[in-house]
Amino acid sequence: MPQIAGLDMEAGLQRVSGNAALLEELLRRIVDTQADAPERIRAALLRNDAKEAERVAHTAKGLAGSIEAAAL
């Protein structure tokens, strides 16, 4: 697996029992579903919808933790 800035690839691989294909799939899914998270949070805050902003941020944080993306 290539090194990706901000990700601890070794720890990510350990989390998925060394299954590089699974880690790659998780990374792709996160990119597909979370790339626009900052914009969704911003839009929710502009609508004064703090609960939605918190939900989006919480989801992004949880997914980042699942792939050892501590920087995120």
N, C-alpha and C positions, 0 to 999 in steps of 0.2 A: 504494500500500500504506500502511496506517496505521502510525504509529510505535508500537513496542512497547518499553516500558521494559526495558533490559538487552540489547536486540538492536541490532546495528549493521545496520540495514536496507539501507543503501547498500552495505556490504561484502557482505551476504548476496545482494543482487541481482547484484553483480559476480561472486560465486562461481557463480551459475547463469546467467551470460551475459545478465543483464537479463530473464530469464524470470520475471515476477512470479507467473504461475500455478503454475510449478514450485516456487517458494519457498513459496507459500501451501500447496501440497500437502505439502511437507516439514514445514512448521510443524504442520499438522494431524496428520500421522503421528507426529511427535515427541510432541505432546500426548497422542495416543491411546495410545502405547506407553510413555511415560516419566513420565506424571503421578504414578504411584505409586512411582517409583524410590526416593524417600527411605524410604517404608514398607518396600519390599522389602529395602533395605540394612539397615535397623534390624532387621527380622525375621531376616535371615541372621546378623547379629551376635549377636542373642539366642540363636540356635541354635549359636553358635560356629562358623559356617560362613564363615570369612574369605574363602575362594575365591569363594563365590557373591556375597558383598558386594562384593568387588573386581571381579568380572565385571559386575555391575549398574552400579557406579560408572564403570567404564571405558567401558561402552556409552553411558551418559548423557553422559559427558565428550566422547566422540567425536562423538556426534550434535550436541551443543551447538556444538562447533567447526565442524561442517559448515554451520551456519546463522549463524555469527558471534555466538554468544551467550556472549561472553567472561565476562560476569558469573556465568553458571552454572558 
